[in-house]
Amino acid sequence: MEPDFRVLTVELKVNLLSVASGERLLARGQVMRPGRTLTVCRGDAYAGRGEEERHVATILTTMIAVGKV
């Protein structure tokens, strides 16, 4: 979506997989399917301590561009 567009959430699903305890929290996201108006995105969160990382949450969302700011 263009930077000057307003964005609304159409649908949001969060799966909490584990307790997020550790020294750091890392989130990775990506666009699964870009569209002219609807865009599907996903994200994953990981809790880490030392070299260990544990997958703690997953999100799937559909976003819509509703017009310029």
All heavy atoms as TSV, in Angstrom:
chain	resi	resn	atom	element	x	y	z
A	1	MET	N	N	0.856	-1.180	0.000
A	1	MET	CA	C	0.000	0.000	0.000
A	1	MET	C	C	0.896	1.235	0.000
A	1	MET	O	O	1.991	1.206	0.545
A	1	MET	CB	C	-0.897	-0.024	1.226
A	1	MET	CG	C	-1.878	-1.155	1.219
A	1	MET	SD	S	-2.869	-1.152	2.712
A	1	MET	CE	C	-3.551	-2.771	2.610
A	2	GLU	N	N	0.393	2.258	-0.586
A	2	GLU	CA	C	1.169	3.486	-0.650
A	2	GLU	C	C	1.284	4.126	0.735
A	2	GLU	O	O	0.369	4.023	1.552
A	2	GLU	CB	C	0.529	4.439	-1.643
A	2	GLU	CG	C	0.554	3.902	-3.071
A	2	GLU	CD	C	-0.020	4.880	-4.064
A	2	GLU	OE1	O	0.165	6.097	-3.873
A	2	GLU	OE2	O	-0.655	4.418	-5.016
A	3	PRO	N	N	2.401	4.809	1.010
A	3	PRO	CA	C	2.640	5.373	2.347
A	3	PRO	C	C	1.588	6.366	2.824
A	3	PRO	O	O	1.340	6.471	4.012
A	3	PRO	CB	C	3.997	6.066	2.196
A	3	PRO	CG	C	4.641	5.432	1.027
A	3	PRO	CD	C	3.524	4.996	0.117
A	4	ASP	N	N	0.931	7.096	1.941
A	4	ASP	CA	C	-0.019	8.122	2.364
A	4	ASP	C	C	-1.463	7.624	2.439
A	4	ASP	O	O	-2.391	8.410	2.585
A	4	ASP	CB	C	0.081	9.356	1.459
A	4	ASP	CG	C	-0.135	9.023	-0.015
A	4	ASP	OD1	O	-0.094	7.834	-0.373
A	4	ASP	OD2	O	-0.345	9.963	-0.796
A	5	PHE	N	N	-1.680	6.310	2.369
A	5	PHE	CA	C	-3.025	5.741	2.471
A	5	PHE	C	C	-3.362	5.383	3.909
A	5	PHE	O	O	-2.491	4.966	4.679
A	5	PHE	CB	C	-3.149	4.483	1.597
A	5	PHE	CG	C	-3.614	4.765	0.198
A	5	PHE	CD1	C	-2.803	5.446	-0.686
A	5	PHE	CD2	C	-4.862	4.366	-0.219
A	5	PHE	CE1	C	-3.227	5.716	-1.972
A	5	PHE	CE2	C	-5.304	4.625	-1.505
A	5	PHE	CZ	C	-4.481	5.309	-2.380
A	6	ARG	N	N	-4.630	5.535	4.274
A	6	ARG	CA	C	-5.118	5.048	5.565
A	6	ARG	C	C	-5.374	3.549	5.422
A	6	ARG	O	O	-5.835	3.093	4.383
A	6	ARG	CB	C	-6.391	5.763	5.981
A	6	ARG	CG	C	-6.155	7.223	6.284
A	6	ARG	CD	C	-7.419	7.895	6.695
A	6	ARG	NE	N	-8.342	7.823	5.546
A	6	ARG	CZ	C	-9.620	8.131	5.602
A	6	ARG	NH1	N	-10.136	8.534	6.724
A	6	ARG	NH2	N	-10.384	8.048	4.544
A	7	VAL	N	N	-5.087	2.795	6.472
A	7	VAL	CA	C	-5.222	1.337	6.433
A	7	VAL	C	C	-6.109	0.896	7.594
A	7	VAL	O	O	-5.942	1.350	8.723
A	7	VAL	CB	C	-3.830	0.659	6.532
A	7	VAL	CG1	C	-3.958	-0.849	6.547
A	7	VAL	CG2	C	-2.946	1.106	5.380
A	8	LEU	N	N	-7.054	-0.003	7.305
A	8	LEU	CA	C	-7.921	-0.590	8.328
A	8	LEU	C	C	-7.760	-2.104	8.322
A	8	LEU	O	O	-7.475	-2.705	7.283
A	8	LEU	CB	C	-9.386	-0.254	8.063
A	8	LEU	CG	C	-9.797	1.203	8.171
A	8	LEU	CD1	C	-11.264	1.359	7.791
A	8	LEU	CD2	C	-9.556	1.717	9.571
A	9	THR	N	N	-7.975	-2.715	9.469
A	9	THR	CA	C	-7.947	-4.169	9.583
A	9	THR	C	C	-9.322	-4.720	9.256
A	9	THR	O	O	-10.328	-4.313	9.836
A	9	THR	CB	C	-7.551	-4.587	11.008
A	9	THR	OG1	O	-6.268	-4.024	11.300
A	9	THR	CG2	C	-7.490	-6.086	11.155
A	10	VAL	N	N	-9.387	-5.661	8.314
A	10	VAL	CA	C	-10.629	-6.326	7.939
A	10	VAL	C	C	-10.818	-7.570	8.800
A	10	VAL	O	O	-11.900	-7.839	9.313
A	10	VAL	CB	C	-10.616	-6.705	6.436
A	10	VAL	CG1	C	-11.840	-7.523	6.060
A	10	VAL	CG2	C	-10.513	-5.463	5.588
A	11	GLU	N	N	-9.753	-8.343	8.977
A	11	GLU	CA	C	-9.789	-9.583	9.752
A	11	GLU	C	C	-8.455	-9.750	10.460
A	11	GLU	O	O	-7.415	-9.404	9.920
A	11	GLU	CB	C	-10.044	-10.763	8.818
A	11	GLU	CG	C	-10.182	-12.092	9.537
A	11	GLU	CD	C	-10.513	-13.220	8.577
A	11	GLU	OE1	O	-9.963	-13.215	7.442
A	11	GLU	OE2	O	-11.299	-14.088	8.960
A	12	LEU	N	N	-8.501	-10.315	11.671
A	12	LEU	CA	C	-7.287	-10.495	12.457
A	12	LEU	C	C	-7.398	-11.783	13.253
A	12	LEU	O	O	-8.383	-11.981	13.964
A	12	LEU	CB	C	-7.096	-9.311	13.409
A	12	LEU	CG	C	-5.928	-9.377	14.372
A	12	LEU	CD1	C	-4.625	-9.157	13.615
A	12	LEU	CD2	C	-6.078	-8.314	15.439
A	13	LYS	N	N	-6.419	-12.663	13.113
A	13	LYS	CA	C	-6.392	-13.918	13.871
A	13	LYS	C	C	-5.026	-14.043	14.512
A	13	LYS	O	O	-4.003	-13.919	13.839
A	13	LYS	CB	C	-6.624	-15.104	12.958
A	13	LYS	CG	C	-6.396	-16.440	13.652
A	13	LYS	CD	C	-7.437	-17.430	13.301
A	13	LYS	CE	C	-7.139	-18.797	13.857
A	13	LYS	NZ	N	-7.350	-18.935	15.261
A	14	VAL	N	N	-5.001	-14.280	15.815
A	14	VAL	CA	C	-3.751	-14.438	16.555
A	14	VAL	C	C	-3.757	-15.797	17.242
A	14	VAL	O	O	-4.735	-16.157	17.901
A	14	VAL	CB	C	-3.587	-13.333	17.627
A	14	VAL	CG1	C	-2.308	-13.540	18.412
A	14	VAL	CG2	C	-3.619	-11.960	16.996
A	15	ASN	N	N	-2.685	-16.548	17.061
A	15	ASN	CA	C	-2.493	-17.801	17.784
A	15	ASN	C	C	-1.340	-17.610	18.765
A	15	ASN	O	O	-0.199	-17.360	18.350
A	15	ASN	CB	C	-2.142	-18.944	16.821
A	15	ASN	CG	C	-3.308	-19.335	15.963
A	15	ASN	OD1	O	-4.382	-19.605	16.477
A	15	ASN	ND2	N	-3.116	-19.347	14.668
A	16	LEU	N	N	-1.648	-17.687	20.063
A	16	LEU	CA	C	-0.625	-17.610	21.099
A	16	LEU	C	C	-0.150	-19.032	21.359
A	16	LEU	O	O	-0.932	-19.877	21.801
A	16	LEU	CB	C	-1.188	-16.965	22.359
A	16	LEU	CG	C	-1.759	-15.556	22.146
A	16	LEU	CD1	C	-2.424	-15.055	23.409
A	16	LEU	CD2	C	-0.672	-14.601	21.680
A	17	LEU	N	N	1.113	-19.311	21.069
A	17	LEU	CA	C	1.629	-20.679	21.071
A	17	LEU	C	C	2.380	-21.050	22.333
A	17	LEU	O	O	2.447	-22.224	22.689
A	17	LEU	CB	C	2.550	-20.871	19.857
A	17	LEU	CG	C	1.933	-20.497	18.510
A	17	LEU	CD1	C	2.997	-20.547	17.423
A	17	LEU	CD2	C	0.774	-21.410	18.191
A	18	SER	N	N	2.976	-20.075	22.997
A	18	SER	CA	C	3.804	-20.363	24.159
A	18	SER	C	C	3.996	-19.077	24.957
A	18	SER	O	O	3.761	-17.980	24.449
A	18	SER	CB	C	5.166	-20.905	23.686
A	18	SER	OG	O	5.992	-21.195	24.766
A	19	VAL	N	N	4.458	-19.215	26.183
A	19	VAL	CA	C	4.772	-18.058	27.016
A	19	VAL	C	C	5.977	-17.339	26.415
A	19	VAL	O	O	6.978	-17.966	26.079
A	19	VAL	CB	C	5.075	-18.494	28.466
A	19	VAL	CG1	C	5.511	-17.305	29.304
A	19	VAL	CG2	C	3.866	-19.170	29.072
A	20	ALA	N	N	5.878	-16.030	26.283
A	20	ALA	CA	C	6.954	-15.247	25.659
A	20	ALA	C	C	7.920	-14.737	26.716
A	20	ALA	O	O	7.972	-13.557	27.036
A	20	ALA	CB	C	6.366	-14.092	24.870
A	21	SER	N	N	8.718	-15.626	27.293
A	21	SER	CA	C	9.718	-15.218	28.274
A	21	SER	C	C	11.107	-15.398	27.675
A	21	SER	O	O	11.348	-16.315	26.897
A	21	SER	CB	C	9.575	-16.039	29.558
A	21	SER	OG	O	9.809	-17.398	29.293
A	22	GLY	N	N	12.008	-14.502	28.044
A	22	GLY	CA	C	13.368	-14.564	27.526
A	22	GLY	C	C	14.018	-13.204	27.599
A	22	GLY	O	O	13.498	-12.273	28.210
A	23	GLU	N	N	15.156	-13.072	26.940
A	23	GLU	CA	C	15.909	-11.819	26.942
A	23	GLU	C	C	15.464	-10.877	25.828
A	23	GLU	O	O	15.706	-9.683	25.897
A	23	GLU	CB	C	17.404	-12.117	26.770
A	23	GLU	CG	C	17.983	-12.958	27.880
A	23	GLU	CD	C	19.371	-13.475	27.549
A	23	GLU	OE1	O	19.770	-13.436	26.363
A	23	GLU	OE2	O	20.045	-13.922	28.487
A	24	ARG	N	N	14.847	-11.431	24.793
A	24	ARG	CA	C	14.448	-10.599	23.656
A	24	ARG	C	C	13.185	-11.173	23.009
A	24	ARG	O	O	12.861	-12.334	23.183
A	24	ARG	CB	C	15.575	-10.498	22.641
A	24	ARG	CG	C	15.900	-11.807	21.971
A	24	ARG	CD	C	17.154	-11.719	21.094
A	24	ARG	NE	N	17.426	-12.998	20.475
A	24	ARG	CZ	C	18.010	-14.028	21.069
A	24	ARG	NH1	N	18.384	-13.928	22.331
A	24	ARG	NH2	N	18.219	-15.155	20.423
A	25	LEU	N	N	12.514	-10.324	22.264
A	25	LEU	CA	C	11.346	-10.727	21.479
A	25	LEU	C	C	11.599	-10.266	20.052
A	25	LEU	O	O	11.884	-9.097	19.803
A	25	LEU	CB	C	10.076	-10.089	22.031
A	25	LEU	CG	C	8.768	-10.504	21.384
A	25	LEU	CD1	C	8.503	-11.988	21.628
A	25	LEU	CD2	C	7.620	-9.678	21.916
A	26	LEU	N	N	11.514	-11.183	19.099
A	26	LEU	CA	C	11.766	-10.896	17.695
A	26	LEU	C	C	10.496	-11.166	16.906
A	26	LEU	O	O	9.865	-12.215	17.087
A	26	LEU	CB	C	12.892	-11.797	17.173
A	26	LEU	CG	C	13.175	-11.751	15.678
A	26	LEU	CD1	C	13.736	-10.394	15.291
A	26	LEU	CD2	C	14.135	-12.850	15.291
A	27	ALA	N	N	10.104	-10.221	16.057
A	27	ALA	CA	C	8.917	-10.399	15.215
A	27	ALA	C	C	9.330	-10.304	13.755
A	27	ALA	O	O	10.117	-9.434	13.376
A	27	ALA	CB	C	7.871	-9.345	15.542
A	28	ARG	N	N	8.801	-11.215	12.949
A	28	ARG	CA	C	9.045	-11.217	11.511
A	28	ARG	C	C	7.693	-11.192	10.804
A	28	ARG	O	O	6.810	-11.957	11.142
A	28	ARG	CB	C	9.795	-12.479	11.089
A	28	ARG	CG	C	11.168	-12.600	11.690
A	28	ARG	CD	C	11.863	-13.858	11.199
A	28	ARG	NE	N	13.134	-14.007	11.862
A	28	ARG	CZ	C	13.466	-15.029	12.640
A	28	ARG	NH1	N	12.608	-16.002	12.849
A	28	ARG	NH2	N	14.653	-15.078	13.196
A	29	GLY	N	N	7.555	-10.335	9.816
A	29	GLY	CA	C	6.294	-10.228	9.088
A	29	GLY	C	C	6.524	-10.236	7.596
A	29	GLY	O	O	7.623	-9.940	7.122
A	30	GLN	N	N	5.476	-10.599	6.869
A	30	GLN	CA	C	5.570	-10.573	5.418
A	30	GLN	C	C	4.183	-10.412	4.816
A	30	GLN	O	O	3.175	-10.751	5.435
A	30	GLN	CB	C	6.230	-11.835	4.876
A	30	GLN	CG	C	5.404	-13.105	5.044
A	30	GLN	CD	C	6.144	-14.328	4.553
A	30	GLN	OE1	O	7.153	-14.685	5.120
A	30	GLN	NE2	N	5.649	-14.937	3.502
A	31	VAL	N	N	4.159	-9.857	3.620
A	31	VAL	CA	C	2.922	-9.740	2.851
A	31	VAL	C	C	2.755	-11.049	2.088
A	31	VAL	O	O	3.622	-11.444	1.317
A	31	VAL	CB	C	2.983	-8.538	1.885
A	31	VAL	CG1	C	1.763	-8.517	0.980
A	31	VAL	CG2	C	3.109	-7.242	2.671
A	32	MET	N	N	1.646	-11.730	2.321
A	32	MET	CA	C	1.377	-12.999	1.649
A	32	MET	C	C	0.763	-12.779	0.267
A	32	MET	O	O	1.069	-13.485	-0.672
A	32	MET	CB	C	0.425	-13.857	2.488
A	32	MET	CG	C	0.937	-14.160	3.886
A	32	MET	SD	S	2.481	-15.057	3.888
A	32	MET	CE	C	1.970	-16.594	3.199
A	33	ARG	N	N	-0.140	-11.791	0.182
A	33	ARG	CA	C	-0.783	-11.493	-1.101
A	33	ARG	C	C	-1.141	-10.007	-1.147
A	33	ARG	O	O	-2.079	-9.563	-0.500
A	33	ARG	CB	C	-2.060	-12.306	-1.275
A	33	ARG	CG	C	-2.702	-12.077	-2.639
A	33	ARG	CD	C	-4.005	-12.840	-2.785
A	33	ARG	NE	N	-4.580	-12.641	-4.088
A	33	ARG	CZ	C	-5.250	-11.557	-4.463
A	33	ARG	NH1	N	-5.425	-10.553	-3.646
A	33	ARG	NH2	N	-5.749	-11.465	-5.679
A	34	PRO	N	N	-0.387	-9.232	-1.900
A	34	PRO	CA	C	-0.732	-7.823	-2.044
A	34	PRO	C	C	-1.878	-7.670	-3.042
A	34	PRO	O	O	-1.982	-8.434	-3.993
A	34	PRO	CB	C	0.544	-7.187	-2.591
A	34	PRO	CG	C	1.240	-8.302	-3.296
A	34	PRO	CD	C	0.852	-9.572	-2.576
A	35	GLY	N	N	-2.724	-6.716	-2.803
A	35	GLY	CA	C	-3.819	-6.452	-3.723
A	35	GLY	C	C	-4.027	-4.966	-3.892
A	35	GLY	O	O	-3.428	-4.164	-3.177
A	36	ARG	N	N	-4.870	-4.591	-4.825
A	36	ARG	CA	C	-5.138	-3.170	-5.056
A	36	ARG	C	C	-5.823	-2.548	-3.834
A	36	ARG	O	O	-5.538	-1.419	-3.465
A	36	ARG	CB	C	-5.986	-2.997	-6.304
A	36	ARG	CG	C	-6.040	-1.557	-6.754
A	36	ARG	CD	C	-6.766	-1.405	-8.063
A	36	ARG	NE	N	-8.144	-1.855	-7.905
A	36	ARG	CZ	C	-8.855	-2.447	-8.848
A	36	ARG	NH1	N	-8.333	-2.657	-10.024
A	36	ARG	NH2	N	-10.091	-2.822	-8.625
A	37	THR	N	N	-6.740	-3.301	-3.199
A	37	THR	CA	C	-7.397	-2.801	-1.985
A	37	THR	C	C	-7.142	-3.712	-0.791
A	37	THR	O	O	-6.793	-3.233	0.273
A	37	THR	CB	C	-8.917	-2.638	-2.188
A	37	THR	OG1	O	-9.448	-3.845	-2.699
A	37	THR	CG2	C	-9.228	-1.496	-3.128
A	38	LEU	N	N	-7.315	-5.020	-0.934
A	38	LEU	CA	C	-7.094	-5.953	0.177
A	38	LEU	C	C	-5.694	-6.550	0.117
A	38	LEU	O	O	-5.231	-6.953	-0.950
A	38	LEU	CB	C	-8.118	-7.088	0.149
A	38	LEU	CG	C	-9.551	-6.720	0.490
A	38	LEU	CD1	C	-10.447	-7.950	0.350
A	38	LEU	CD2	C	-9.662	-6.144	1.880
A	39	THR	N	N	-5.047	-6.624	1.274
A	39	THR	CA	C	-3.712	-7.203	1.379
A	39	THR	C	C	-3.702	-8.175	2.548
A	39	THR	O	O	-4.159	-7.842	3.644
A	39	THR	CB	C	-2.657	-6.102	1.599
A	39	THR	OG1	O	-2.686	-5.230	0.473
A	39	THR	CG2	C	-1.271	-6.677	1.749
A	40	VAL	N	N	-3.201	-9.385	2.317
A	40	VAL	CA	C	-3.115	-10.410	3.360
A	40	VAL	C	C	-1.670	-10.469	3.869
A	40	VAL	O	O	-0.734	-10.568	3.082
A	40	VAL	CB	C	-3.558	-11.792	2.819
A	40	VAL	CG1	C	-3.420	-12.851	3.895
A	40	VAL	CG2	C	-4.985	-11.714	2.309
A	41	CYS	N	N	-1.521	-10.399	5.191
A	41	CYS	CA	C	-0.198	-10.394	5.820
A	41	CYS	C	C	-0.144	-11.443	6.923
A	41	CYS	O	O	-1.167	-11.823	7.482
A	41	CYS	CB	C	0.085	-9.032	6.444
A	41	CYS	SG	S	-0.083	-7.649	5.324
A	42	ARG	N	N	1.078	-11.881	7.234
A	42	ARG	CA	C	1.260	-12.784	8.368
A	42	ARG	C	C	2.471	-12.337	9.159
A	42	ARG	O	O	3.345	-11.636	8.641
A	42	ARG	CB	C	1.415	-14.231	7.934
A	42	ARG	CG	C	2.740	-14.538	7.267
A	42	ARG	CD	C	3.016	-16.003	7.133
A	42	ARG	NE	N	3.337	-16.543	8.437
A	42	ARG	CZ	C	3.392	-17.836	8.702
A	42	ARG	NH1	N	3.145	-18.719	7.770
A	42	ARG	NH2	N	3.696	-18.254	9.904
A	43	GLY	N	N	2.513	-12.739	10.395
A	43	GLY	CA	C	3.643	-12.413	11.246
A	43	GLY	C	C	3.880	-13.521	12.251
A	43	GLY	O	O	2.953	-14.249	12.616
A	44	ASP	N	N	5.119	-13.643	12.668
A	44	ASP	CA	C	5.499	-14.632	13.669
A	44	ASP	C	C	6.361	-13.953	14.723
A	44	ASP	O	O	7.204	-13.105	14.398
A	44	ASP	CB	C	6.278	-15.780	13.018
A	44	ASP	CG	C	5.433	-16.562	12.042
A	44	ASP	OD1	O	4.514	-17.259	12.508
A	44	ASP	OD2	O	5.666	-16.460	10.829
A	45	ALA	N	N	6.152	-14.303	15.980
A	45	ALA	CA	C	6.937	-13.750	17.083
A	45	ALA	C	C	7.714	-14.868	17.758
A	45	ALA	O	O	7.194	-15.981	17.936
A	45	ALA	CB	C	6.028	-13.050	18.086
A	46	TYR	N	N	8.944	-14.555	18.128
A	46	TYR	CA	C	9.847	-15.521	18.753
A	46	TYR	C	C	10.435	-14.905	20.012
A	46	TYR	O	O	10.841	-13.744	20.009
A	46	TYR	CB	C	10.993	-15.889	17.801
A	46	TYR	CG	C	10.516	-16.471	16.496
A	46	TYR	CD1	C	10.158	-15.647	15.438
A	46	TYR	CD2	C	10.406	-17.837	16.334
A	46	TYR	CE1	C	9.702	-16.179	14.240
A	46	TYR	CE2	C	9.957	-18.377	15.137
A	46	TYR	CZ	C	9.609	-17.538	14.092
A	46	TYR	OH	O	9.166	-18.057	12.921
A	47	ALA	N	N	10.484	-15.680	21.084
A	47	ALA	CA	C	11.154	-15.265	22.311
A	47	ALA	C	C	12.522	-15.929	22.316
A	47	ALA	O	O	12.650	-17.101	21.951
A	47	ALA	CB	C	10.355	-15.679	23.537
A	48	GLY	N	N	13.545	-15.176	22.713
A	48	GLY	CA	C	14.889	-15.735	22.668
A	48	GLY	C	C	15.668	-15.518	23.943
A	48	GLY	O	O	15.478	-14.539	24.662
A	49	ARG	N	N	16.570	-16.461	24.194
A	49	ARG	CA	C	17.530	-16.371	25.303
A	49	ARG	C	C	18.798	-17.045	24.812
A	49	ARG	O	O	18.766	-18.220	24.457
A	49	ARG	CB	C	16.996	-17.056	26.559
A	49	ARG	CG	C	18.004	-17.050	27.692
A	49	ARG	CD	C	17.416	-17.499	28.995
A	49	ARG	NE	N	16.533	-16.415	29.451
A	49	ARG	CZ	C	15.363	-16.605	30.022
A	49	ARG	NH1	N	14.909	-17.811	30.214
A	49	ARG	NH2	N	14.636	-15.591	30.395
A	50	GLY	N	N	19.893	-16.293	24.754
A	50	GLY	CA	C	21.133	-16.846	24.230
A	50	GLY	C	C	20.952	-17.216	22.767
A	50	GLY	O	O	20.467	-16.426	21.970
A	51	GLU	N	N	21.324	-18.422	22.404
A	51	GLU	CA	C	21.169	-18.904	21.023
A	51	GLU	C	C	19.800	-19.530	20.767
A	51	GLU	O	O	19.463	-19.859	19.646
A	51	GLU	CB	C	22.263	-19.933	20.705
A	51	GLU	CG	C	23.663	-19.358	20.687
A	51	GLU	CD	C	23.846	-18.351	19.579
A	51	GLU	OE1	O	23.387	-18.617	18.444
A	51	GLU	OE2	O	24.434	-17.288	19.845
A	52	GLU	N	N	19.011	-19.713	21.812
A	52	GLU	CA	C	17.711	-20.394	21.704
A	52	GLU	C	C	16.607	-19.421	21.303
A	52	GLU	O	O	16.529	-18.309	21.810
A	52	GLU	CB	C	17.355	-21.022	23.055
A	52	GLU	CG	C	16.008	-21.681	23.100
A	52	GLU	CD	C	15.639	-22.122	24.517
A	52	GLU	OE1	O	16.532	-22.328	25.327
A	52	GLU	OE2	O	14.432	-22.242	24.771
A	53	GLU	N	N	15.754	-19.837	20.370
A	53	GLU	CA	C	14.544	-19.094	19.988
A	53	GLU	C	C	13.343	-20.019	20.058
A	53	GLU	O	O	13.428	-21.167	19.652
A	53	GLU	CB	C	14.658	-18.568	18.543
A	53	GLU	CG	C	15.355	-17.270	18.399
A	53	GLU	CD	C	15.249	-16.707	16.997
A	53	GLU	OE1	O	14.582	-17.311	16.135
A	53	GLU	OE2	O	15.866	-15.666	16.768
A	54	ARG	N	N	12.240	-19.501	20.601
A	54	ARG	CA	C	11.012	-20.296	20.693
A	54	ARG	C	C	9.882	-19.514	20.013
A	54	ARG	O	O	9.676	-18.333	20.292
A	54	ARG	CB	C	10.669	-20.556	22.156
A	54	ARG	CG	C	9.481	-21.478	22.334
A	54	ARG	CD	C	9.247	-21.860	23.795
A	54	ARG	NE	N	9.041	-20.710	24.649
A	54	ARG	CZ	C	9.931	-20.236	25.526
A	54	ARG	NH1	N	11.100	-20.822	25.669
A	54	ARG	NH2	N	9.663	-19.182	26.273
A	55	HIS	N	N	9.164	-20.190	19.120
A	55	HIS	CA	C	8.038	-19.581	18.396
A	55	HIS	C	C	6.893	-19.401	19.397
A	55	HIS	O	O	6.387	-20.383	19.938
A	55	HIS	CB	C	7.646	-20.515	17.247
A	55	HIS	CG	C	6.707	-19.917	16.273
A	55	HIS	ND1	N	6.083	-20.667	15.310
A	55	HIS	CD2	C	6.269	-18.649	16.076
A	55	HIS	CE1	C	5.313	-19.894	14.587
A	55	HIS	NE2	N	5.411	-18.656	15.032
A	56	VAL	N	N	6.466	-18.149	19.630
A	56	VAL	CA	C	5.475	-17.893	20.675
A	56	VAL	C	C	4.126	-17.389	20.150
A	56	VAL	O	O	3.122	-17.467	20.858
A	56	VAL	CB	C	6.023	-16.922	21.746
A	56	VAL	CG1	C	7.204	-17.551	22.474
A	56	VAL	CG2	C	6.409	-15.587	21.153
A	57	ALA	N	N	4.082	-16.870	18.917
A	57	ALA	CA	C	2.810	-16.357	18.397
A	57	ALA	C	C	2.845	-16.269	16.871
A	57	ALA	O	O	3.899	-16.061	16.280
A	57	ALA	CB	C	2.491	-14.983	18.975
A	58	THR	N	N	1.667	-16.433	16.277
A	58	THR	CA	C	1.484	-16.263	14.840
A	58	THR	C	C	0.244	-15.395	14.624
A	58	THR	O	O	-0.752	-15.538	15.338
A	58	THR	CB	C	1.285	-17.621	14.138
A	58	THR	OG1	O	2.476	-18.387	14.286
A	58	THR	CG2	C	1.001	-17.453	12.668
A	59	ILE	N	N	0.314	-14.495	13.650
A	59	ILE	CA	C	-0.817	-13.632	13.323
A	59	ILE	C	C	-1.078	-13.705	11.831
A	59	ILE	O	O	-0.154	-13.820	11.024
A	59	ILE	CB	C	-0.537	-12.172	13.752
A	59	ILE	CG1	C	-1.769	-11.289	13.531
A	59	ILE	CG2	C	0.654	-11.605	13.024
A	59	ILE	CD1	C	-1.614	-9.883	14.096
A	60	LEU	N	N	-2.341	-13.692	11.465
A	60	LEU	CA	C	-2.758	-13.610	10.069
A	60	LEU	C	C	-3.789	-12.499	9.992
A	60	LEU	O	O	-4.744	-12.473	10.778
A	60	LEU	CB	C	-3.367	-14.938	9.597
A	60	LEU	CG	C	-3.802	-14.995	8.147
A	60	LEU	CD1	C	-2.595	-14.841	7.223
A	60	LEU	CD2	C	-4.494	-16.312	7.857
A	61	THR	N	N	-3.591	-11.576	9.079
A	61	THR	CA	C	-4.477	-10.419	9.010
A	61	THR	C	C	-4.765	-10.022	7.561
A	61	THR	O	O	-3.949	-10.238	6.679
A	61	THR	CB	C	-3.894	-9.209	9.785
A	61	THR	OG1	O	-4.825	-8.137	9.781
A	61	THR	CG2	C	-2.579	-8.753	9.195
A	62	THR	N	N	-5.934	-9.454	7.353
A	62	THR	CA	C	-6.304	-8.870	6.067
A	62	THR	C	C	-6.500	-7.384	6.289
A	62	THR	O	O	-7.216	-6.975	7.199
A	62	THR	CB	C	-7.603	-9.501	5.524
A	62	THR	OG1	O	-7.446	-10.903	5.440
A	62	THR	CG2	C	-7.944	-8.944	4.154
A	63	MET	N	N	-5.822	-6.582	5.472
A	63	MET	CA	C	-5.862	-5.131	5.599
A	63	MET	C	C	-6.503	-4.538	4.346
A	63	MET	O	O	-6.437	-5.137	3.269
A	63	MET	CB	C	-4.440	-4.565	5.744
A	63	MET	CG	C	-3.590	-5.279	6.790
A	63	MET	SD	S	-4.248	-5.176	8.450
A	63	MET	CE	C	-3.787	-3.530	8.863
A	64	ILE	N	N	-7.111	-3.354	4.499
A	64	ILE	CA	C	-7.718	-2.668	3.355
A	64	ILE	C	C	-7.245	-1.209	3.333
A	64	ILE	O	O	-7.160	-0.562	4.364
A	64	ILE	CB	C	-9.260	-2.737	3.394
A	64	ILE	CG1	C	-9.862	-2.163	2.121
A	64	ILE	CG2	C	-9.815	-2.060	4.628
A	64	ILE	CD1	C	-11.350	-2.434	1.968
A	65	ALA	N	N	-6.913	-0.742	2.146
A	65	ALA	CA	C	-6.582	0.673	1.945
A	65	ALA	C	C	-7.888	1.429	1.722
A	65	ALA	O	O	-8.668	1.060	0.847
A	65	ALA	CB	C	-5.666	0.835	0.747
A	66	VAL	N	N	-8.136	2.453	2.514
A	66	VAL	CA	C	-9.423	3.153	2.455
A	66	VAL	C	C	-9.339	4.569	1.909
A	66	VAL	O	O	-10.320	5.270	1.883
A	66	VAL	CB	C	-10.125	3.167	3.838
A	66	VAL	CG1	C	-10.555	1.783	4.215
A	66	VAL	CG2	C	-9.249	3.809	4.886
A	67	GLY	N	N	-8.190	5.008	1.470
A	67	GLY	CA	C	-8.068	6.340	0.893
A	67	GLY	C	C	-6.881	7.089	1.444
A	67	GLY	O	O	-6.280	6.677	2.424
A	68	LYS	N	N	-6.576	8.174	0.814
A	68	LYS	CA	C	-5.420	8.972	1.227
A	68	LYS	C	C	-5.720	9.758	2.494
A	68	LYS	O	O	-6.859	10.122	2.758
A	68	LYS	CB	C	-5.001	9.932	0.115
A	68	LYS	CG	C	-4.445	9.192	-1.078
A	68	LYS	CD	C	-3.784	10.131	-2.034
A	68	LYS	CE	C	-3.173	9.313	-3.157
A	68	LYS	NZ	N	-2.120	10.013	-3.830
A	69	VAL	N	N	-4.673	9.997	3.248
A	69	VAL	CA	C	-4.772	10.746	4.495
A	69	VAL	C	C	-5.118	12.181	4.210
A	69	VAL	O	O	-4.721	12.769	3.275
A	69	VAL	CB	C	-3.432	10.693	5.276
A	69	VAL	CG1	C	-3.482	11.538	6.516
A	69	VAL	CG2	C	-3.100	9.270	5.608
